[in-house]
Amino acid sequence: MASKAAGADEGERRRKAIMAFAMMAGGVGLARISSDEELSAEILATVRDFVADIDK
């Protein structure tokens, strides 16, 4: 994942990859424990969009 991330150096790319992975794992966890299907979908969509924009 770090090799695909944009960044000035390897350290920045690695930090972005770690942050993206943590957001994705956390988002999936939150979506799974929610009993509200709309909220689950909103969590996943929000994390997806944020991670997609992390390199912009």
Buried (B, 14 or more C-beta within 10 A) or exposed (E): EBEEBEBEEEEEBBBBBEBBEEBBEEBBEBBEEBEEEEEBEEBBEEBEEBBEEEEE
